[in-house]
Amino acid sequence: MKEHRAGGVVLRVTNVAKTVADCFKFRNKIGLDVALEALRDAVHYERASTDAIWEAARVCRVTRVMRPYLESLP
């Protein structure tokens, strides 16, 4: 997580892999379709590697949820 200052306020910015894992963590609130689209886009546009996404999933404790979707990626 990086911290940036803007107008005297500290902004915390995460990376793409953490954002994808967070989408799966909060899939009941935002929808599974949004989480799947985030995963597909991150891998397709090479914004994050599957290894980085897997590590973020481990930290967010969503590996069981994400495993089938990560395994189905080309």
Secondary structure, DSSP 8 states (H G I E B T S, - for coil): -EEEEETTEEEEE--HHHHHHHHHHTHHHH-HHHHHHHHHHHHHTTSS-HHHHHHHHHHHT-HHHHHHHHHT--
